[in-house]
Amino acid sequence: MRRSTVAMIVLAGGLVLLALELAHGIWRNGADARARGERAELVRTLGLSDLALFTEARYTRHPTQADLFTPFQDTPLSLEHFPTGSLISPPRDFGPSGRFATEHEK
């Protein structure tokens, strides 16, 4: 058997597995819709907080519950310790024209 034939068999097998995974995902999406609705109702009833996005620093785990100065605990010009800090943007109302600036002027 030629190498190209083996490569095509492996590629075809991978495509079949990919198609099966996609079919399984579509099938489970319909089957899990009721359970997702129940979980959403539970979150709404209990008033649970945001999902923990990352596991590194506390200001990247729950961005809505973090202090604004937390990333700069060492010094304001310190480098980011955790790579996920560069994936989360600051709050929309942060900056000179935002809510945080007007609160400190009062």
Secondary structure by P-SEA (a helix, b strand, c coil): ccaaaaaaaaaaaaaaaaaaaaaaaaaaaaaaaaaaaaaaaaaaaaccccccccccccccccccccccccccccccccccccccccccccccccccccaaaaaaac
